[in-house]
Amino acid sequence: TRVDIGVAKPLSLFVETYGTEQGALSAEDITNVIKIAFDCRPGAIAMSLALREPKYQETAAYCHFGREAVTKDGKKFFEWESAKDLSKYKSMTSAQVTAELKDSNYLTKWVD
């Protein structure tokens, strides 16, 4: 993901599967699923990962990744470990993913 400040569409998204895509979905379809399912704007990423909550002492110790996502005293820790369920897209065709992307304007104004 790359962010450019001061341009009409400040975010671009590139997905490289190295040929590992399976089923009917192409790399472009997978990119479209990401556009539908995730808000990749910097502020939205900060909100979804709860980065504005001061909790860095605990998250800095013993590695940032591979830890259990937990909530303590109302603060979310390791929220990036909570996987989003995208299994509904697995059985879709390319045309269905494209139609869902057109129905969703969630990121189309933000991602090329």
Backbone as a chain_set.jsonl record, in Angstrom:
{"seq": "TRVDIGVAKPLSLFVETYGTEQGALSAEDITNVIKIAFDCRPGAIAMSLALREPKYQETAAYCHFGREAVTKDGKKFFEWESAKDLSKYKSMTSAQVTAELKDSNYLTKWVD", "coords": {"N": [[0.851, -1.173, 0.0], [0.558, 2.224, -0.793], [0.808, 5.636, 0.06], [-0.07, 8.781, -1.122], [0.079, 12.128, -0.55], [-2.091, 14.866, -1.148], [-3.161, 14.287, -3.645], [-5.828, 13.342, -5.906], [-6.738, 10.672, -5.677], [-5.513, 9.275, -3.102], [-4.451, 6.805, -2.396], [-3.001, 3.779, -3.433], [-3.176, 0.38, -4.494], [-1.554, -2.678, -4.653], [-1.46, -6.036, -5.432], [0.354, -8.962, -5.192], [0.341, -12.23, -5.983], [2.069, -14.188, -6.63], [1.355, -16.293, -8.261], [-0.232, -17.94, -6.689], [-2.959, -17.817, -6.497], [-6.185, -19.318, -6.284], [-8.856, -21.365, -7.607], [-11.592, -19.688, -9.199], [-10.865, -17.052, -9.022], [-8.868, -14.338, -9.995], [-5.686, -12.578, -9.667], [-6.365, -9.895, -9.887], [-9.059, -9.992, -9.126], [-8.734, -10.716, -6.456], [-7.48, -8.425, -5.524], [-9.663, -6.692, -5.807], [-11.41, -7.791, -3.896], [-10.02, -7.128, -1.577], [-10.25, -4.348, -1.739], [-12.99, -4.114, -1.278], [-13.336, -5.301, 1.267], [-11.558, -4.133, 3.112], [-10.664, -1.067, 4.644], [-8.303, 0.923, 3.629], [-7.319, 3.442, 4.102], [-5.079, 5.698, 5.756], [-5.992, 6.838, 8.28], [-8.199, 5.21, 8.803], [-6.99, 2.71, 9.063], [-5.493, 3.163, 11.38], [-7.624, 3.499, 13.174], [-8.941, 0.96, 13.024], [-7.006, -0.753, 14.018], [-6.758, 0.222, 16.502], [-4.76, 2.128, 17.184], [-4.453, 4.537, 18.473], [-4.74, 4.208, 21.128], [-2.952, 4.319, 24.064], [-0.674, 1.902, 24.602], [1.752, 0.786, 24.316], [3.886, -0.279, 25.754], [3.285, -2.952, 26.47], [2.822, -4.079, 23.933], [5.263, -3.817, 22.71], [6.997, -5.636, 23.789], [8.392, -8.894, 23.433], [7.903, -9.377, 20.697], [5.808, -8.185, 17.999], [4.02, -9.648, 16.49], [2.054, -12.656, 16.028], [0.817, -12.998, 18.41], [-1.849, -13.347, 20.799], [-4.931, -11.776, 20.141], [-6.355, -9.554, 22.356], [-8.548, -7.973, 24.787], [-8.09, -5.675, 27.294], [-9.055, -4.018, 30.143], [-10.741, -2.44, 28.575], [-9.139, -1.712, 26.422], [-7.823, -2.539, 23.257], [-5.541, -5.019, 22.398], [-3.047, -6.114, 20.164], [-4.686, -6.18, 17.897], [-4.348, -6.508, 15.201], [-3.991, -9.179, 14.854], [-6.446, -10.324, 14.64], [-8.169, -12.047, 12.407], [-9.954, -11.363, 9.403], [-12.969, -12.667, 8.166], [-13.138, -13.832, 5.038], [-14.253, -15.788, 3.548], [-16.585, -15.986, 2.036], [-16.048, -14.988, -0.458], [-14.566, -16.879, -1.731], [-16.038, -18.768, -3.192], [-17.073, -17.26, -5.205], [-17.481, -16.013, -8.56], [-15.418, -14.303, -10.977], [-16.964, -12.309, -12.185], [-18.964, -11.949, -10.254], [-17.509, -10.912, -8.092], [-16.634, -8.516, -9.243], [-19.132, -7.287, -9.651], [-19.948, -6.982, -6.99], [-18.001, -5.218, -6.105], [-18.67, -2.975, -7.639], [-21.15, -2.401, -6.52], [-20.359, -1.584, -4.048], [-19.087, 1.328, -2.663], [-17.086, 1.657, -0.987], [-14.202, 1.733, -1.011], [-13.609, 2.578, -3.557], [-13.319, 5.249, -4.238], [-10.956, 5.814, -3.072], [-8.925, 4.047, -3.774], [-6.926, 3.194, -6.527]], "CA": [[0.0, 0.0, 0.0], [1.321, 3.465, -0.868], [-0.008, 6.815, 0.314], [0.411, 10.031, -1.702], [-0.683, 13.244, -0.002], [-2.37, 15.959, -2.064], [-3.651, 13.837, -4.942], [-7.257, 13.027, -5.855], [-6.876, 9.314, -5.134], [-4.245, 9.23, -2.388], [-4.014, 5.464, -2.043], [-3.01, 2.772, -4.489], [-3.071, -0.953, -3.923], [-1.007, -3.671, -5.571], [-1.433, -7.369, -4.833], [1.136, -9.953, -5.938], [0.058, -13.557, -5.421], [3.115, -15.1, -7.094], [0.719, -17.45, -8.872], [-0.867, -18.823, -5.7], [-4.417, -17.689, -6.485], [-6.839, -20.605, -6.525], [-10.248, -21.272, -8.013], [-11.962, -18.818, -10.315], [-10.459, -15.67, -8.781], [-7.547, -13.912, -10.464], [-5.03, -11.612, -8.778], [-7.173, -8.667, -9.938], [-10.241, -10.24, -8.296], [-8.29, -10.673, -5.058], [-7.316, -6.997, -5.245], [-11.006, -6.127, -5.634], [-11.917, -8.25, -2.594], [-9.362, -6.291, -0.566], [-10.876, -3.026, -1.824], [-14.319, -4.205, -0.674], [-13.326, -5.77, 2.657], [-10.673, -3.385, 3.998], [-10.511, 0.374, 4.456], [-6.853, 1.082, 3.713], [-6.892, 4.821, 4.339], [-4.258, 5.724, 6.967], [-6.795, 7.053, 9.487], [-9.04, 4.03, 9.025], [-6.109, 1.662, 9.574], [-5.215, 3.509, 12.777], [-8.828, 3.215, 13.968], [-9.235, -0.475, 13.097], [-5.995, -1.395, 14.855], [-6.789, 0.919, 17.796], [-3.4, 2.625, 17.388], [-4.452, 5.756, 19.287], [-4.817, 3.836, 22.541], [-1.582, 4.136, 24.559], [-0.487, 0.55, 25.129], [2.934, 0.338, 23.601], [4.782, -1.048, 26.62], [2.961, -4.374, 26.337], [2.934, -4.564, 22.554], [6.657, -3.753, 22.281], [7.75, -6.755, 24.362], [8.208, -10.255, 22.918], [7.475, -9.366, 19.29], [4.499, -7.595, 17.704], [3.156, -10.543, 15.718], [1.921, -14.013, 16.523], [0.289, -12.945, 19.772], [-3.307, -13.447, 20.889], [-5.662, -10.506, 20.221], [-7.098, -9.511, 23.619], [-9.0, -6.675, 25.28], [-7.851, -5.531, 28.734], [-9.5, -2.708, 30.648], [-11.354, -1.7, 27.479], [-8.167, -1.424, 25.366], [-7.542, -3.678, 22.384], [-4.133, -5.33, 22.188], [-2.75, -7.025, 19.061], [-5.89, -6.25, 17.07], [-3.944, -6.941, 13.862], [-4.023, -10.645, 14.816], [-7.832, -10.756, 14.416], [-8.361, -12.248, 10.963], [-11.276, -11.069, 8.857], [-13.494, -13.81, 7.42], [-13.394, -13.51, 3.633], [-14.563, -17.066, 2.9], [-17.702, -15.878, 1.089], [-15.518, -14.653, -1.781], [-13.898, -18.056, -2.292], [-16.904, -19.457, -4.15], [-17.577, -16.307, -6.196], [-16.816, -15.895, -9.858], [-14.838, -12.989, -11.231], [-18.072, -11.38, -12.456], [-19.647, -11.661, -8.991], [-16.641, -10.005, -7.327], [-16.71, -7.219, -9.918], [-20.452, -6.718, -9.351], [-19.959, -6.555, -5.59], [-17.165, -4.018, -6.032], [-19.457, -1.865, -8.19], [-22.199, -2.083, -5.545], [-19.719, -1.002, -2.875], [-18.218, 2.475, -2.941], [-16.286, 1.74, 0.232], [-12.845, 2.195, -1.287], [-13.37, 2.923, -4.957], [-12.859, 6.635, -4.371], [-9.649, 5.945, -2.43], [-7.925, 3.137, -4.324], [-6.909, 3.057, -7.992]], "C": [[0.893, 1.229, 0.0], [0.372, 4.625, -0.673], [0.67, 8.022, -0.318], [-0.489, 11.151, -1.211], [-0.89, 14.293, -1.092], [-2.782, 15.54, -3.462], [-5.092, 13.371, -4.794], [-7.527, 11.64, -5.281], [-5.573, 8.994, -4.403], [-3.702, 7.834, -2.104], [-4.027, 4.557, -3.26], [-2.727, 1.427, -3.842], [-2.562, -1.901, -4.992], [-0.927, -4.995, -4.836], [-0.64, -8.288, -5.744], [0.931, -11.302, -5.273], [1.14, -14.571, -5.764], [2.515, -16.402, -7.606], [-0.006, -18.375, -7.912], [-2.378, -18.686, -5.651], [-5.042, -19.016, -6.893], [-8.277, -20.378, -6.945], [-10.428, -20.3, -9.161], [-11.438, -17.393, -10.164], [-9.028, -15.413, -9.242], [-6.929, -12.974, -9.431], [-5.804, -10.296, -8.754], [-8.436, -8.815, -9.087], [-9.886, -10.163, -6.812], [-8.055, -9.23, -4.633], [-8.672, -6.343, -5.003], [-11.637, -6.554, -4.313], [-11.307, -7.413, -1.477], [-9.964, -4.892, -0.562], [-12.243, -3.011, -1.154], [-14.212, -4.402, 0.835], [-12.511, -4.91, 3.619], [-10.672, -1.905, 3.642], [-9.04, 0.687, 4.694], [-6.39, 2.528, 3.855], [-6.122, 4.872, 5.658], [-5.056, 5.913, 8.26], [-7.663, 5.864, 9.827], [-8.215, 2.862, 9.551], [-5.809, 1.921, 11.044], [-6.413, 3.211, 13.667], [-9.057, 1.717, 14.114], [-8.23, -1.23, 13.952], [-5.9, -0.763, 16.236], [-5.408, 1.467, 18.152], [-3.328, 3.888, 18.243], [-4.566, 5.46, 20.781], [-3.397, 3.579, 23.052], [-1.421, 2.776, 25.248], [0.821, -0.049, 24.626], [3.912, -0.453, 24.457], [4.541, -2.547, 26.437], [3.153, -4.887, 24.913], [4.378, -4.552, 22.053], [7.467, -4.954, 22.764], [7.397, -8.071, 23.671], [7.584, -10.307, 21.53], [6.051, -8.834, 19.123], [3.527, -8.592, 17.104], [3.136, -11.944, 16.317], [1.405, -14.081, 17.946], [-1.229, -12.993, 19.716], [-3.923, -12.048, 20.97], [-6.532, -10.539, 21.475], [-7.572, -8.088, 23.9], [-8.825, -6.673, 26.791], [-8.234, -4.123, 29.144], [-10.042, -1.829, 29.525], [-10.416, -1.342, 26.338], [-7.884, -2.693, 24.577], [-6.035, -3.818, 22.191], [-4.011, -6.332, 21.047], [-3.958, -7.237, 18.159], [-5.57, -6.728, 15.652], [-3.912, -8.459, 13.737], [-5.44, -11.187, 14.594], [-8.078, -10.841, 12.911], [-9.8, -11.945, 10.566], [-11.724, -12.257, 8.005], [-13.885, -13.374, 6.006], [-13.825, -14.751, 2.852], [-15.706, -16.972, 1.891], [-17.216, -15.587, -0.329], [-14.911, -15.862, -2.49], [-14.731, -18.738, -3.378], [-17.455, -18.529, -5.236], [-16.809, -16.409, -7.505], [-16.228, -14.493, -9.97], [-15.928, -11.943, -11.448], [-18.807, -11.007, -11.172], [-18.824, -10.709, -8.124], [-16.698, -8.608, -7.926], [-18.039, -6.534, -9.63], [-20.52, -6.226, -7.913], [-19.113, -5.304, -5.393], [-17.931, -2.805, -6.547], [-20.562, -1.44, -7.233], [-21.638, -1.378, -4.316], [-18.877, 0.191, -3.295], [-17.257, 2.688, -1.779], [-14.885, 2.272, -0.023], [-12.625, 2.677, -2.712], [-12.926, 4.364, -5.143], [-11.466, 6.827, -3.778], [-8.563, 5.124, -3.094], [-8.042, 3.077, -5.835], [-7.029, 1.603, -8.368]], "O": [[1.887, 1.269, 0.725], [-0.748, 4.607, -1.184], [1.853, 8.265, -0.081], [-1.699, 11.118, -1.437], [0.022, 14.577, -1.868], [-2.756, 16.36, -4.38], [-5.532, 13.043, -3.692], [-8.449, 11.465, -4.485], [-4.628, 8.497, -5.016], [-2.582, 7.707, -1.61], [-4.981, 4.578, -4.037], [-2.115, 1.35, -2.777], [-3.08, -1.924, -6.108], [-0.382, -5.064, -3.735], [-0.929, -8.383, -6.937], [1.311, -11.49, -4.117], [1.133, -15.688, -5.248], [3.083, -17.478, -7.416], [-0.362, -19.492, -8.289], [-3.028, -19.36, -4.853], [-4.507, -19.742, -7.732], [-8.852, -19.324, -6.673], [-9.534, -20.113, -9.987], [-11.557, -16.599, -11.097], [-8.107, -16.165, -8.923], [-7.57, -12.619, -8.442], [-5.89, -9.65, -7.709], [-8.839, -7.872, -8.405], [-10.642, -9.612, -6.012], [-8.39, -8.849, -3.511], [-8.813, -5.528, -4.091], [-12.329, -5.76, -3.676], [-12.001, -7.032, -0.534], [-10.167, -4.31, 0.503], [-12.621, -2.018, -0.532], [-14.918, -3.743, 1.599], [-12.747, -4.953, 4.826], [-10.678, -1.543, 2.466], [-8.585, 0.711, 5.837], [-5.197, 2.809, 3.742], [-6.477, 4.157, 6.594], [-4.809, 5.209, 9.239], [-7.848, 5.538, 11.0], [-8.689, 2.102, 10.396], [-5.866, 1.004, 11.862], [-6.249, 2.727, 14.787], [-9.338, 1.245, 15.215], [-8.574, -2.248, 14.552], [-5.065, -1.16, 17.049], [-4.937, 1.297, 19.277], [-2.246, 4.268, 18.689], [-4.496, 6.374, 21.602], [-2.707, 2.706, 22.525], [-1.962, 2.54, 26.328], [0.955, -1.269, 24.53], [4.699, -1.232, 23.919], [5.487, -3.317, 26.269], [3.602, -6.016, 24.718], [4.686, -5.217, 21.064], [8.518, -5.255, 22.198], [6.232, -8.324, 23.362], [6.806, -11.215, 21.239], [5.202, -9.012, 19.996], [2.316, -8.398, 17.202], [4.063, -12.359, 17.012], [1.54, -15.107, 18.614], [-1.821, -12.704, 18.676], [-3.488, -11.226, 21.777], [-7.35, -11.443, 21.641], [-7.063, -7.125, 23.326], [-9.339, -7.549, 27.487], [-7.777, -3.148, 28.545], [-9.828, -0.617, 29.522], [-10.852, -0.723, 25.367], [-7.726, -3.775, 25.143], [-5.346, -2.853, 21.861], [-4.782, -7.289, 20.971], [-4.216, -8.354, 17.711], [-6.433, -7.293, 14.98], [-3.816, -8.98, 12.626], [-5.612, -12.387, 14.381], [-8.181, -9.82, 12.231], [-10.739, -12.238, 11.307], [-10.943, -12.788, 7.214], [-14.85, -12.633, 5.819], [-13.764, -14.759, 1.623], [-15.788, -17.796, 0.981], [-17.906, -15.908, -1.297], [-14.763, -15.861, -3.713], [-14.186, -19.227, -4.368], [-18.222, -18.968, -6.093], [-15.653, -16.831, -7.546], [-16.513, -13.617, -9.154], [-15.825, -10.822, -10.952], [-19.23, -9.861, -11.018], [-19.375, -9.807, -7.493], [-16.799, -7.623, -7.195], [-18.072, -5.327, -9.391], [-21.088, -5.167, -7.645], [-19.468, -4.429, -4.603], [-17.853, -1.726, -5.96], [-20.881, -0.255, -7.141], [-22.359, -0.659, -3.624], [-18.04, 0.075, -4.19], [-16.69, 3.768, -1.614], [-14.429, 3.173, 0.682], [-11.534, 3.146, -3.034], [-12.226, 4.674, -6.107], [-10.857, 7.882, -3.957], [-7.385, 5.468, -2.989], [-9.142, 2.924, -6.367], [-7.034, 1.271, -9.554]]}, "num_chains": 1, "name": "protein.A"}
